[in-house]
């Protein structure tokens, strides 16, 4: 299967708009669960307002949140796929810029020093494009994630001492969730990366934060930490939008990588309640939106 870069451009534009306007089904189900379990009256009221906002945005075909985020595209290439990587990168960039102009969308991307906004949602090294590979035959999957700044500001890294063990990991995560409070627009998905190098650890935390609800860490030790911290975080009383209640997080997610014998990096990356993402799969039969 050969990839048509014009198709990639069109798809990249469509996925950006789709991600901003349609909340994934697993997040809607997460809201339903939190509403059932929330015992605090204020927390229930705030959750109700969030659910109403989601319904109105989709009914009126409007965006779920005014923050159009930093655009991230995760591209997974299967076997027996022929493509020009540089051309694909440029096509994704063109699609991102087109969506911003044509939708139209507010561009949230600026130069880090001059703060100049090109009004394209693009800039140096943005959109962020991550490539991975799978064993699926003749497939290309593209996931688009608009990562808002409210939750992205809830990003932390610490190089822990290995001898301090798993309790140090848990303490670091809980302390960071408390520190963020309502600033990260809870209920959240708390993404945790453990291991690797400093940069890989942060990347793992982002993968964890944007993983669908209902999935579990493939590593059994990571899965145990997920379950324990998911319960602990919702005992903190932060609640939706930091106004009190049990609904501080939909879930805590963990991703693991091997690391060096003398270090143990841990990273936190938080995703807000508007956990937006959109996926599409390209096959010889066409394009299917997930």
Buried (B, 14 or more C-beta within 10 A) or exposed (E): BEBEBEBBBBBBBBBBBBBBBBBBEBBBEBBEEBBEEBEBEBBBEBBBEBBEBBEEBBEEEEBBBEBBBBBBBBBBBBEEBEBEEEBBBBBBBBBBBBBBEEBEBEBBBEEEEEEEBBBBBBBEEBBBBBEEEEEBEBBBBBBBBBBBEBBBEBBBBBBBEEEEEBEBBBEBBBEBBEEBBBBBBBBBBBBBBBBBBBEBBBBBBBBBBBBBBEEBBEBEEBBEBBBEBBEBBBEBEBBBBBBBBBBBBBBBBBBBBEBEEEBBBBBBBBBBBBBBBBBBBBBEEEBEEE
